[in-house]
Amino acid sequence: MFSKRNKLKKEYDARFIRLLEETRSDWHTAQALESHLDDYNLDAIAKRKSLESIHFYLYKEAKRRQVVYKPN
């Protein structure tokens, strides 16, 4: 009974970590894109801020769930 719960927790934690890594990668890509732009592009800034807030929300959720995540 408890082994099934632990197995599901490990599976969902792995999915969650993968999602967290994807959002981190997207956020850093948006940061790089914004830094390479010559003019002040509001769309790029909004995209970066959106991805940043998503990433930090997921990071806080990982702390709440006690998921071990060590970014590279």
PQR file with spaces between the fields and no chain letter, atoms N, CA, C, O and H, PARSE charges and radii, in Angstrom:
ATOM       1  N    MET     1       0.822   -1.180    0.000 -0.4000 1.5000
ATOM       2  CA   MET     1       0.000    0.000    0.000 -0.0000 2.0000
ATOM       3  C    MET     1       0.875    1.257    0.000  0.5500 1.7000
ATOM       4  O    MET     1       0.655    2.160   -0.806 -0.5500 1.4000
ATOM       5  N    PHE     2       1.854    1.321    0.886 -0.4000 1.5000
ATOM       6  CA   PHE     2       2.710    2.501    0.945 -0.0000 2.0000
ATOM       7  C    PHE     2       3.739    2.514   -0.176  0.5500 1.7000
ATOM       8  O    PHE     2       4.199    3.577   -0.594 -0.5500 1.4000
ATOM       9  H    PHE     2       2.033    0.587    1.542  0.4000 1.0000
ATOM      10  N    SER     3       4.098    1.329   -0.660 -0.4000 1.5000
ATOM      11  CA   SER     3       5.089    1.297   -1.734 -0.0000 2.0000
ATOM      12  C    SER     3       4.523    1.902   -3.013  0.5500 1.7000
ATOM      13  O    SER     3       5.254    2.525   -3.783 -0.5500 1.4000
ATOM      14  H    SER     3       3.724    0.466   -0.320  0.4000 1.0000
ATOM      15  N    LYS     4       3.222    1.722   -3.245 -0.4000 1.5000
ATOM      16  CA   LYS     4       2.603    2.318   -4.425 -0.0000 2.0000
ATOM      17  C    LYS     4       2.610    3.842   -4.304  0.5500 1.7000
ATOM      18  O    LYS     4       2.847    4.552   -5.282 -0.5500 1.4000
ATOM      19  H    LYS     4       2.628    1.216   -2.620  0.4000 1.0000
ATOM      20  N    ARG     5       2.350    4.326   -3.107 -0.4000 1.5000
ATOM      21  CA   ARG     5       2.353    5.776   -2.886 -0.0000 2.0000
ATOM      22  C    ARG     5       3.748    6.349   -3.126  0.5500 1.7000
ATOM      23  O    ARG     5       3.893    7.384   -3.776 -0.5500 1.4000
ATOM      24  H    ARG     5       2.158    3.750   -2.313  0.4000 1.0000
ATOM      25  N    ASN     6       4.768    5.679   -2.605 -0.4000 1.5000
ATOM      26  CA   ASN     6       6.143    6.145   -2.793 -0.0000 2.0000
ATOM      27  C    ASN     6       6.553    6.093   -4.258  0.5500 1.7000
ATOM      28  O    ASN     6       7.262    6.973   -4.746 -0.5500 1.4000
ATOM      29  H    ASN     6       4.650    4.838   -2.077  0.4000 1.0000
ATOM      30  N    LYS     7       6.102    5.058   -4.953 -0.4000 1.5000
ATOM      31  CA   LYS     7       6.417    4.922   -6.374 -0.0000 2.0000
ATOM      32  C    LYS     7       5.785    6.063   -7.165  0.5500 1.7000
ATOM      33  O    LYS     7       6.428    6.645   -8.038 -0.5500 1.4000
ATOM      34  H    LYS     7       5.526    4.343   -4.557  0.4000 1.0000
ATOM      35  N    LEU     8       4.523    6.386   -6.861 -0.4000 1.5000
ATOM      36  CA   LEU     8       3.848    7.485   -7.544 -0.0000 2.0000
ATOM      37  C    LEU     8       4.509    8.821   -7.209  0.5500 1.7000
ATOM      38  O    LEU     8       4.658    9.674   -8.084 -0.5500 1.4000
ATOM      39  H    LEU     8       4.000    5.913   -6.151  0.4000 1.0000
ATOM      40  N    LYS     9       4.901    9.007   -5.962 -0.4000 1.5000
ATOM      41  CA   LYS     9       5.567   10.256   -5.572 -0.0000 2.0000
ATOM      42  C    LYS     9       6.867   10.426   -6.341  0.5500 1.7000
ATOM      43  O    LYS     9       7.157   11.519   -6.828 -0.5500 1.4000
ATOM      44  H    LYS     9       4.780    8.314   -5.251  0.4000 1.0000
ATOM      45  N    LYS    10       7.650    9.372   -6.455 -0.4000 1.5000
ATOM      46  CA   LYS    10       8.906    9.452   -7.203 -0.0000 2.0000
ATOM      47  C    LYS    10       8.654    9.769   -8.673  0.5500 1.7000
ATOM      48  O    LYS    10       9.381   10.557   -9.278 -0.5500 1.4000
ATOM      49  H    LYS    10       7.415    8.484   -6.059  0.4000 1.0000
ATOM      50  N    GLU    11       7.622    9.153   -9.244 -0.4000 1.5000
ATOM      51  CA   GLU    11       7.303    9.389  -10.655 -0.0000 2.0000
ATOM      52  C    GLU    11       6.885   10.842  -10.879  0.5500 1.7000
ATOM      53  O    GLU    11       7.366   11.491  -11.807 -0.5500 1.4000
ATOM      54  H    GLU    11       7.031    8.513   -8.752  0.4000 1.0000
ATOM      55  N    TYR    12       5.991   11.352  -10.029 -0.4000 1.5000
ATOM      56  CA   TYR    12       5.530   12.730  -10.188 -0.0000 2.0000
ATOM      57  C    TYR    12       6.622   13.739   -9.835  0.5500 1.7000
ATOM      58  O    TYR    12       6.670   14.823  -10.415 -0.5500 1.4000
ATOM      59  H    TYR    12       5.600   10.825   -9.275  0.4000 1.0000
ATOM      60  N    ASP    13       7.489   13.398   -8.897 -0.4000 1.5000
ATOM      61  CA   ASP    13       8.616   14.275   -8.592 -0.0000 2.0000
ATOM      62  C    ASP    13       9.560   14.374   -9.792  0.5500 1.7000
ATOM      63  O    ASP    13      10.078   15.449  -10.093 -0.5500 1.4000
ATOM      64  H    ASP    13       7.450   12.517   -8.426  0.4000 1.0000
ATOM      65  N    ALA    14       9.778   13.253  -10.471 -0.4000 1.5000
ATOM      66  CA   ALA    14      10.639   13.267  -11.660 -0.0000 2.0000
ATOM      67  C    ALA    14      10.023   14.132  -12.756  0.5500 1.7000
ATOM      68  O    ALA    14      10.729   14.891  -13.420 -0.5500 1.4000
ATOM      69  H    ALA    14       9.357   12.380  -10.227  0.4000 1.0000
ATOM      70  N    ARG    15       8.715   14.019  -12.947 -0.4000 1.5000
ATOM      71  CA   ARG    15       8.031   14.867  -13.936 -0.0000 2.0000
ATOM      72  C    ARG    15       8.136   16.335  -13.548  0.5500 1.7000
ATOM      73  O    ARG    15       8.374   17.198  -14.393 -0.5500 1.4000
ATOM      74  H    ARG    15       8.141   13.403  -12.408  0.4000 1.0000
ATOM      75  N    PHE    16       7.958   16.604  -12.272 -0.4000 1.5000
ATOM      76  CA   PHE    16       8.007   17.976  -11.773 -0.0000 2.0000
ATOM      77  C    PHE    16       9.397   18.579  -11.968  0.5500 1.7000
ATOM      78  O    PHE    16       9.524   19.736  -12.369 -0.5500 1.4000
ATOM      79  H    PHE    16       7.766   15.904  -11.585  0.4000 1.0000
ATOM      80  N    ILE    17      10.424   17.806  -11.687 -0.4000 1.5000
ATOM      81  CA   ILE    17      11.796   18.281  -11.864 -0.0000 2.0000
ATOM      82  C    ILE    17      12.082   18.551  -13.336  0.5500 1.7000
ATOM      83  O    ILE    17      12.740   19.535  -13.672 -0.5500 1.4000
ATOM      84  H    ILE    17      10.321   16.866  -11.361  0.4000 1.0000
ATOM      85  N    ARG    18      11.592   17.683  -14.211 -0.4000 1.5000
ATOM      86  CA   ARG    18      11.763   17.899  -15.647 -0.0000 2.0000
ATOM      87  C    ARG    18      11.091   19.204  -16.081  0.5500 1.7000
ATOM      88  O    ARG    18      11.662   19.976  -16.851 -0.5500 1.4000
ATOM      89  H    ARG    18      11.057   16.883  -13.938  0.4000 1.0000
ATOM      90  N    LEU    19       9.881   19.443  -15.585 -0.4000 1.5000
ATOM      91  CA   LEU    19       9.159   20.675  -15.898 -0.0000 2.0000
ATOM      92  C    LEU    19       9.914   21.893  -15.360  0.5500 1.7000
ATOM      93  O    LEU    19      10.001   22.922  -16.030 -0.5500 1.4000
ATOM      94  H    LEU    19       9.417   18.816  -14.959  0.4000 1.0000
ATOM      95  N    LEU    20      10.447   21.772  -14.171 -0.4000 1.5000
ATOM      96  CA   LEU    20      11.210   22.863  -13.568 -0.0000 2.0000
ATOM      97  C    LEU    20      12.463   23.171  -14.391  0.5500 1.7000
ATOM      98  O    LEU    20      12.805   24.337  -14.587 -0.5500 1.4000
ATOM      99  H    LEU    20      10.376   20.936  -13.627  0.4000 1.0000
ATOM     100  N    GLU    21      13.140   22.140  -14.869 -0.4000 1.5000
ATOM     101  CA   GLU    21      14.327   22.341  -15.704 -0.0000 2.0000
ATOM     102  C    GLU    21      13.967   22.976  -17.043  0.5500 1.7000
ATOM     103  O    GLU    21      14.700   23.829  -17.542 -0.5500 1.4000
ATOM     104  H    GLU    21      12.862   21.193  -14.710  0.4000 1.0000
ATOM     105  N    GLU    22      12.837   22.564  -17.628 -0.4000 1.5000
ATOM     106  CA   GLU    22      12.402   23.145  -18.899 -0.0000 2.0000
ATOM     107  C    GLU    22      12.083   24.628  -18.742  0.5500 1.7000
ATOM     108  O    GLU    22      12.474   25.439  -19.582 -0.5500 1.4000
ATOM     109  H    GLU    22      12.241   21.871  -17.222  0.4000 1.0000
ATOM     110  N    THR    23      11.377   24.984  -17.674 -0.4000 1.5000
ATOM     111  CA   THR    23      11.033   26.393  -17.476 -0.0000 2.0000
ATOM     112  C    THR    23      12.284   27.217  -17.185  0.5500 1.7000
ATOM     113  O    THR    23      12.378   28.371  -17.604 -0.5500 1.4000
ATOM     114  H    THR    23      11.060   24.324  -16.993  0.4000 1.0000
ATOM     115  N    ARG    24      13.236   26.637  -16.475 -0.4000 1.5000
ATOM     116  CA   ARG    24      14.493   27.344  -16.207 -0.0000 2.0000
ATOM     117  C    ARG    24      15.250   27.593  -17.505  0.5500 1.7000
ATOM     118  O    ARG    24      15.786   28.680  -17.720 -0.5500 1.4000
ATOM     119  H    ARG    24      13.160   25.699  -16.135  0.4000 1.0000
ATOM     120  N    SER    25      15.292   26.597  -18.354 -0.4000 1.5000
ATOM     121  CA   SER    25      15.962   26.743  -19.645 -0.0000 2.0000
ATOM     122  C    SER    25      15.269   27.796  -20.509  0.5500 1.7000
ATOM     123  O    SER    25      15.933   28.623  -21.133 -0.5500 1.4000
ATOM     124  H    SER    25      14.857   25.714  -18.179  0.4000 1.0000
ATOM     125  N    ASP    26      13.932   27.766  -20.545 -0.4000 1.5000
ATOM     126  CA   ASP    26      13.175   28.763  -21.315 -0.0000 2.0000
ATOM     127  C    ASP    26      13.416   30.169  -20.775  0.5500 1.7000
ATOM     128  O    ASP    26      13.556   31.121  -21.544 -0.5500 1.4000
ATOM     129  H    ASP    26      13.392   27.094  -20.037  0.4000 1.0000
ATOM     130  N    TRP    27      13.465   30.294  -19.470 -0.4000 1.5000
ATOM     131  CA   TRP    27      13.686   31.593  -18.838 -0.0000 2.0000
ATOM     132  C    TRP    27      15.063   32.145  -19.205  0.5500 1.7000
ATOM     133  O    TRP    27      15.193   33.324  -19.536 -0.5500 1.4000
ATOM     134  H    TRP    27      13.352   29.521  -18.846  0.4000 1.0000
ATOM     135  N    HIS    28      16.098   31.287  -19.147 -0.4000 1.5000
ATOM     136  CA   HIS    28      17.443   31.742  -19.491 -0.0000 2.0000
ATOM     137  C    HIS    28      17.561   32.079  -20.977  0.5500 1.7000
ATOM     138  O    HIS    28      18.298   32.992  -21.348 -0.5500 1.4000
ATOM     139  H    HIS    28      15.993   30.330  -18.878  0.4000 1.0000
ATOM     140  N    THR    29      16.851   31.360  -21.815 -0.4000 1.5000
ATOM     141  CA   THR    29      16.828   31.678  -23.243 -0.0000 2.0000
ATOM     142  C    THR    29      16.199   33.047  -23.474  0.5500 1.7000
ATOM     143  O    THR    29      16.702   33.839  -24.271 -0.5500 1.4000
ATOM     144  H    THR    29      16.252   30.618  -21.514  0.4000 1.0000
ATOM     145  N    ALA    30      15.106   33.323  -22.780 -0.4000 1.5000
ATOM     146  CA   ALA    30      14.440   34.620  -22.909 -0.0000 2.0000
ATOM     147  C    ALA    30      15.336   35.742  -22.390  0.5500 1.7000
ATOM     148  O    ALA    30      15.341   36.837  -22.954 -0.5500 1.4000
ATOM     149  H    ALA    30      14.698   32.680  -22.133  0.4000 1.0000
ATOM     150  N    GLN    31      16.090   35.486  -21.326 -0.4000 1.5000
ATOM     151  CA   GLN    31      17.024   36.490  -20.809 -0.0000 2.0000
ATOM     152  C    GLN    31      18.109   36.799  -21.838  0.5500 1.7000
ATOM     153  O    GLN    31      18.457   37.959  -22.059 -0.5500 1.4000
ATOM     154  H    GLN    31      16.086   34.597  -20.868  0.4000 1.0000
ATOM     155  N    ALA    32      18.637   35.750  -22.463 -0.4000 1.5000
ATOM     156  CA   ALA    32      19.680   35.946  -23.469 -0.0000 2.0000
ATOM     157  C    ALA    32      19.137   36.706  -24.668  0.5500 1.7000
ATOM     158  O    ALA    32      19.806   37.588  -25.206 -0.5500 1.4000
ATOM     159  H    ALA    32      18.354   34.807  -22.283  0.4000 1.0000
ATOM     160  N    LEU    33      17.931   36.365  -25.085 -0.4000 1.5000
ATOM     161  CA   LEU    33      17.309   37.050  -26.216 -0.0000 2.0000
ATOM     162  C    LEU    33      17.105   38.526  -25.905  0.5500 1.7000
ATOM     163  O    LEU    33      17.376   39.388  -26.741 -0.5500 1.4000
ATOM     164  H    LEU    33      17.388   35.648  -24.649  0.4000 1.0000
ATOM     165  N    GLU    34      16.630   38.808  -24.711 -0.4000 1.5000
ATOM     166  CA   GLU    34      16.392   40.199  -24.318 -0.0000 2.0000
ATOM     167  C    GLU    34      17.699   40.992  -24.257  0.5500 1.7000
ATOM     168  O    GLU    34      17.727   42.165  -24.628 -0.5500 1.4000
ATOM     169  H    GLU    34      16.410   38.107  -24.032  0.4000 1.0000
ATOM     170  N    SER    35      18.757   40.374  -23.803 -0.4000 1.5000
ATOM     171  CA   SER    35      20.032   41.092  -23.703 -0.0000 2.0000
ATOM     172  C    SER    35      20.642   41.365  -25.075  0.5500 1.7000
ATOM     173  O    SER    35      21.432   42.298  -25.219 -0.5500 1.4000
ATOM     174  H    SER    35      18.734   39.420  -23.501  0.4000 1.0000
ATOM     175  N    HIS    36      20.292   40.571  -26.082 -0.4000 1.5000
ATOM     176  CA   HIS    36      20.837   40.766  -27.421 -0.0000 2.0000
ATOM     177  C    HIS    36      20.009   41.720  -28.276  0.5500 1.7000
ATOM     178  O    HIS    36      20.427   42.073  -29.379 -0.5500 1.4000
ATOM     179  H    HIS    36      19.650   39.813  -25.965  0.4000 1.0000
ATOM     180  N    LEU    37      18.858   42.139  -27.793 -0.4000 1.5000
ATOM     181  CA   LEU    37      18.031   43.062  -28.563 -0.0000 2.0000
ATOM     182  C    LEU    37      18.613   44.470  -28.495  0.5500 1.7000
ATOM     183  O    LEU    37      19.100   44.907  -27.452 -0.5500 1.4000
ATOM     184  H    LEU    37      18.519   41.852  -26.897  0.4000 1.0000
ATOM     185  N    ASP    38      18.555   45.164  -29.618 -0.4000 1.5000
ATOM     186  CA   ASP    38      19.085   46.525  -29.670 -0.0000 2.0000
ATOM     187  C    ASP    38      18.107   47.543  -29.107  0.5500 1.7000
ATOM     188  O    ASP    38      18.505   48.489  -28.427 -0.5500 1.4000
ATOM     189  H    ASP    38      18.160   44.808  -30.465  0.4000 1.0000
ATOM     190  N    ASP    39      16.832   47.345  -29.392 -0.4000 1.5000
ATOM     191  CA   ASP    39      15.839   48.316  -28.944 -0.0000 2.0000
ATOM     192  C    ASP    39      15.071   47.776  -27.733  0.5500 1.7000
ATOM     193  O    ASP    39      15.261   46.634  -27.316 -0.5500 1.4000
ATOM     194  H    ASP    39      16.509   46.576  -29.944  0.4000 1.0000
ATOM     195  N    TYR    40      14.225   48.601  -27.196 -0.4000 1.5000
ATOM     196  CA   TYR    40      13.426   48.276  -26.015 -0.0000 2.0000
ATOM     197  C    TYR    40      12.163   47.561  -26.485  0.5500 1.7000
ATOM     198  O    TYR    40      11.207   48.213  -26.904 -0.5500 1.4000
ATOM     199  H    TYR    40      14.070   49.529  -27.535  0.4000 1.0000
ATOM     200  N    ASN    41      12.146   46.231  -26.420 -0.4000 1.5000
ATOM     201  CA   ASN    41      11.033   45.439  -26.925 -0.0000 2.0000
ATOM     202  C    ASN    41      10.164   44.978  -25.753  0.5500 1.7000
ATOM     203  O    ASN    41      10.586   44.159  -24.937 -0.5500 1.4000
ATOM     204  H    ASN    41      12.922   45.701  -26.080  0.4000 1.0000
ATOM     205  N    LEU    42       8.952   45.513  -25.683 -0.4000 1.5000
ATOM     206  CA   LEU    42       8.063   45.179  -24.567 -0.0000 2.0000
ATOM     207  C    LEU    42       7.616   43.721  -24.593  0.5500 1.7000
ATOM     208  O    LEU    42       7.412   43.117  -23.540 -0.5500 1.4000
ATOM     209  H    LEU    42       8.608   46.178  -26.346  0.4000 1.0000
ATOM     210  N    ASP    43       7.462   43.149  -25.792 -0.4000 1.5000
ATOM     211  CA   ASP    43       7.052   41.744  -25.885 -0.0000 2.0000
ATOM     212  C    ASP    43       8.112   40.821  -25.288  0.5500 1.7000
ATOM     213  O    ASP    43       7.780   39.874  -24.575 -0.5500 1.4000
ATOM     214  H    ASP    43       7.628   43.640  -26.648  0.4000 1.0000
ATOM     215  N    ALA    44       9.367   41.089  -25.572 -0.4000 1.5000
ATOM     216  CA   ALA    44      10.452   40.261  -25.042 -0.0000 2.0000
ATOM     217  C    ALA    44      10.545   40.393  -23.524  0.5500 1.7000
ATOM     218  O    ALA    44      10.787   39.412  -22.822 -0.5500 1.4000
ATOM     219  H    ALA    44       9.636   41.859  -26.151  0.4000 1.0000
ATOM     220  N    ILE    45      10.352   41.597  -23.031 -0.4000 1.5000
ATOM     221  CA   ILE    45      10.409   41.818  -21.581 -0.0000 2.0000
ATOM     222  C    ILE    45       9.249   41.116  -20.887  0.5500 1.7000
ATOM     223  O    ILE    45       9.427   40.497  -19.838 -0.5500 1.4000
ATOM     224  H    ILE    45      10.156   42.395  -23.602  0.4000 1.0000
ATOM     225  N    ALA    46       8.061   41.215  -21.477 -0.4000 1.5000
ATOM     226  CA   ALA    46       6.885   40.555  -20.896 -0.0000 2.0000
ATOM     227  C    ALA    46       7.052   39.044  -20.904  0.5500 1.7000
ATOM     228  O    ALA    46       6.686   38.373  -19.939 -0.5500 1.4000
ATOM     229  H    ALA    46       7.916   41.718  -22.329  0.4000 1.0000
ATOM     230  N    LYS    47       7.601   38.506  -21.984 -0.4000 1.5000
ATOM     231  CA   LYS    47       7.827   37.061  -22.084 -0.0000 2.0000
ATOM     232  C    LYS    47       8.816   36.605  -21.010  0.5500 1.7000
ATOM     233  O    LYS    47       8.605   35.582  -20.358 -0.5500 1.4000
ATOM     234  H    LYS    47       7.898   39.052  -22.767  0.4000 1.0000
ATOM     235  N    ARG    48       9.908   37.376  -20.829 -0.4000 1.5000
ATOM     236  CA   ARG    48      10.906   37.014  -19.826 -0.0000 2.0000
ATOM     237  C    ARG    48      10.325   37.055  -18.420  0.5500 1.7000
ATOM     238  O    ARG    48      10.561   36.152  -17.617 -0.5500 1.4000
ATOM     239  H    ARG    48      10.080   38.207  -21.358  0.4000 1.0000
ATOM     240  N    LYS    49       9.568   38.100  -18.127 -0.4000 1.5000
ATOM     241  CA   LYS    49       8.979   38.219  -16.792 -0.0000 2.0000
ATOM     242  C    LYS    49       7.959   37.118  -16.534  0.5500 1.7000
ATOM     243  O    LYS    49       7.853   36.607  -15.420 -0.5500 1.4000
ATOM     244  H    LYS    49       9.376   38.833  -18.779  0.4000 1.0000
ATOM     245  N    SER    50       7.214   36.759  -17.564 -0.4000 1.5000
ATOM     246  CA   SER    50       6.243   35.674  -17.436 -0.0000 2.0000
ATOM     247  C    SER    50       6.948   34.354  -17.137  0.5500 1.7000
ATOM     248  O    SER    50       6.546   33.623  -16.232 -0.5500 1.4000
ATOM     249  H    SER    50       7.300   37.175  -18.470  0.4000 1.0000
ATOM     250  N    LEU    51       7.994   34.052  -17.896 -0.4000 1.5000
ATOM     251  CA   LEU    51       8.742   32.813  -17.678 -0.0000 2.0000
ATOM     252  C    LEU    51       9.441   32.818  -16.320  0.5500 1.7000
ATOM     253  O    LEU    51       9.545   31.780  -15.667 -0.5500 1.4000
ATOM     254  H    LEU    51       8.320   34.646  -18.632  0.4000 1.0000
ATOM     255  N    GLU    52       9.917   33.980  -15.901 -0.4000 1.5000
ATOM     256  CA   GLU    52      10.564   34.091  -14.595 -0.0000 2.0000
ATOM     257  C    GLU    52       9.573   33.802  -13.464  0.5500 1.7000
ATOM     258  O    GLU    52       9.894   33.085  -12.517 -0.5500 1.4000
ATOM     259  H    GLU    52       9.833   34.823  -16.431  0.4000 1.0000
ATOM     260  N    SER    53       8.376   34.365  -13.572 -0.4000 1.5000
ATOM     261  CA   SER    53       7.385   34.145  -12.512 -0.0000 2.0000
ATOM     262  C    SER    53       6.927   32.689  -12.481  0.5500 1.7000
ATOM     263  O    SER    53       6.692   32.138  -11.405 -0.5500 1.4000
ATOM     264  H    SER    53       8.116   34.948  -14.342  0.4000 1.0000
ATOM     265  N    ILE    54       6.799   32.062  -13.648 -0.4000 1.5000
ATOM     266  CA   ILE    54       6.429   30.640  -13.697 -0.0000 2.0000
ATOM     267  C    ILE    54       7.512   29.802  -13.032  0.5500 1.7000
ATOM     268  O    ILE    54       7.217   28.912  -12.233 -0.5500 1.4000
ATOM     269  H    ILE    54       6.990   32.509  -14.522  0.4000 1.0000
ATOM     270  N    HIS    55       8.765   30.088  -13.364 -0.4000 1.5000
ATOM     271  CA   HIS    55       9.871   29.312  -12.797 -0.0000 2.0000
ATOM     272  C    HIS    55       9.920   29.444  -11.273  0.5500 1.7000
ATOM     273  O    HIS    55      10.075   28.447  -10.567 -0.5500 1.4000
ATOM     274  H    HIS    55       9.005   30.810  -14.013  0.4000 1.0000
ATOM     275  N    PHE    56       9.787   30.666  -10.770 -0.4000 1.5000
ATOM     276  CA   PHE    56       9.871   30.847   -9.321 -0.0000 2.0000
ATOM     277  C    PHE    56       8.650   30.283   -8.599  0.5500 1.7000
ATOM     278  O    PHE    56       8.756   29.845   -7.453 -0.5500 1.4000
ATOM     279  H    PHE    56       9.661   31.476  -11.343  0.4000 1.0000
ATOM     280  N    TYR    57       7.498   30.290   -9.256 -0.4000 1.5000
ATOM     281  CA   TYR    57       6.330   29.634   -8.662 -0.0000 2.0000
ATOM     282  C    TYR    57       6.591   28.137   -8.530  0.5500 1.7000
ATOM     283  O    TYR    57       6.318   27.547   -7.484 -0.5500 1.4000
ATOM     284  H    TYR    57       7.411   30.646  -10.187  0.4000 1.0000
ATOM     285  N    LEU    58       7.119   27.523   -9.589 -0.4000 1.5000
ATOM     286  CA   LEU    58       7.416   26.094   -9.533 -0.0000 2.0000
ATOM     287  C    LEU    58       8.505   25.796   -8.504  0.5500 1.7000
ATOM     288  O    LEU    58       8.464   24.760   -7.841 -0.5500 1.4000
ATOM     289  H    LEU    58       7.341   28.002  -10.438  0.4000 1.0000
ATOM     290  N    TYR    59       9.467   26.688   -8.369 -0.4000 1.5000
ATOM     291  CA   TYR    59      10.527   26.506   -7.384 -0.0000 2.0000
ATOM     292  C    TYR    59       9.961   26.523   -5.962  0.5500 1.7000
ATOM     293  O    TYR    59      10.337   25.701   -5.127 -0.5500 1.4000
ATOM     294  H    TYR    59       9.500   27.530   -8.908  0.4000 1.0000
ATOM     295  N    LYS    60       9.056   27.463   -5.698 -0.4000 1.5000
ATOM     296  CA   LYS    60       8.407   27.514   -4.380 -0.0000 2.0000
ATOM     297  C    LYS    60       7.566   26.262   -4.139  0.5500 1.7000
ATOM     298  O    LYS    60       7.531   25.736   -3.026 -0.5500 1.4000
ATOM     299  H    LYS    60       8.750   28.131   -6.377  0.4000 1.0000
ATOM     300  N    GLU    61       6.896   25.792   -5.176 -0.4000 1.5000
ATOM     301  CA   GLU    61       6.091   24.576   -5.063 -0.0000 2.0000
ATOM     302  C    GLU    61       6.986   23.370   -4.778  0.5500 1.7000
ATOM     303  O    GLU    61       6.597   22.480   -4.022 -0.5500 1.4000
ATOM     304  H    GLU    61       6.924   26.220   -6.080  0.4000 1.0000
ATOM     305  N    ALA    62       8.161   23.331   -5.366 -0.4000 1.5000
ATOM     306  CA   ALA    62       9.105   22.241   -5.106 -0.0000 2.0000
ATOM     307  C    ALA    62       9.539   22.255   -3.641  0.5500 1.7000
ATOM     308  O    ALA    62       9.670   21.201   -3.020 -0.5500 1.4000
ATOM     309  H    ALA    62       8.477   24.054   -5.981  0.4000 1.0000
ATOM     310  N    LYS    63       9.759   23.442   -3.094 -0.4000 1.5000
ATOM     311  CA   LYS    63      10.114   23.530   -1.674 -0.0000 2.0000
ATOM     312  C    LYS    63       8.958   23.061   -0.800  0.5500 1.7000
ATOM     313  O    LYS    63       9.171   22.387    0.208 -0.5500 1.4000
ATOM     314  H    LYS    63       9.652   24.299   -3.598  0.4000 1.0000
ATOM     315  N    ARG    64       7.732   23.416   -1.185 -0.4000 1.5000
ATOM     316  CA   ARG    64       6.568   23.016   -0.400 -0.0000 2.0000
ATOM     317  C    ARG    64       6.379   21.501   -0.436  0.5500 1.7000
ATOM     318  O    ARG    64       6.025   20.888    0.571 -0.5500 1.4000
ATOM     319  H    ARG    64       7.559   23.963   -2.003  0.4000 1.0000
ATOM     320  N    ARG    65       6.616   20.907   -1.597 -0.4000 1.5000
ATOM     321  CA   ARG    65       6.476   19.454   -1.751 -0.0000 2.0000
ATOM     322  C    ARG    65       7.686   18.686   -1.241  0.5500 1.7000
ATOM     323  O    ARG    65       7.667   17.456   -1.187 -0.5500 1.4000
ATOM     324  H    ARG    65       6.903   21.405   -2.416  0.4000 1.0000
ATOM     325  N    GLN    66       8.726   19.400   -0.871 -0.4000 1.5000
ATOM     326  CA   GLN    66       9.982   18.812   -0.402 -0.0000 2.0000
ATOM     327  C    GLN    66      10.623   17.940   -1.477  0.5500 1.7000
ATOM     328  O    GLN    66      11.095   16.834   -1.215 -0.5500 1.4000
ATOM     329  H    GLN    66       8.741   20.399   -0.915  0.4000 1.0000
ATOM     330  N    VAL    67      10.623   18.479   -2.698 -0.4000 1.5000
ATOM     331  CA   VAL    67      11.275   17.813   -3.818 -0.0000 2.0000
ATOM     332  C    VAL    67      12.723   18.285   -3.841  0.5500 1.7000
ATOM     333  O    VAL    67      12.994   19.480   -3.729 -0.5500 1.4000
ATOM     334  H    VAL    67      10.239   19.378   -2.911  0.4000 1.0000
ATOM     335  N    VAL    68      13.638   17.357   -3.984 -0.4000 1.5000
ATOM     336  CA   VAL    68      15.049   17.715   -4.029 -0.0000 2.0000
ATOM     337  C    VAL    68      15.386   18.106   -5.461  0.5500 1.7000
ATOM     338  O    VAL    68      15.325   17.281   -6.373 -0.5500 1.4000
ATOM     339  H    VAL    68      13.418   16.386   -4.074  0.4000 1.0000
ATOM     340  N    TYR    69      15.743   19.380   -5.649 -0.4000 1.5000
ATOM     341  CA   TYR    69      16.084   19.900   -6.975 -0.0000 2.0000
ATOM     342  C    TYR    69      17.361   20.701   -6.865  0.5500 1.7000
ATOM     343  O    TYR    69      17.436   21.669   -6.109 -0.5500 1.4000
ATOM     344  H    TYR    69      15.793   20.050   -4.909  0.4000 1.0000
ATOM     345  N    LYS    70      18.364   20.296   -7.618 -0.4000 1.5000
ATOM     346  CA   LYS    70      19.632   21.015   -7.640 -0.0000 2.0000
ATOM     347  C    LYS    70      19.893   21.448   -9.075  0.5500 1.7000
ATOM     348  O    LYS    70      20.278   20.630   -9.911 -0.5500 1.4000
ATOM     349  H    LYS    70      18.303   19.509   -8.233  0.4000 1.0000
ATOM     350  N    PRO    71      19.682   22.747   -9.368 -0.5600 1.5000
ATOM     351  CA   PRO    71      19.910   23.220  -10.738  0.2800 2.0000
ATOM     352  C    PRO    71      21.385   23.145  -11.110  0.5500 1.7000
ATOM     353  O    PRO    71      22.270   23.265  -10.264 -0.5500 1.4000
ATOM     354  N    ASN    72      21.617   22.946  -12.393 -0.4000 1.5000
ATOM     355  CA   ASN    72      23.004   22.844  -12.891 -0.0000 2.0000
ATOM     356  C    ASN    72      23.618   24.199  -13.040  0.5500 1.7000
ATOM     357  O    ASN    72      24.776   24.311  -13.445 -0.5500 1.4000
ATOM     358  H    ASN    72      20.898   22.849  -13.081  0.4000 1.0000
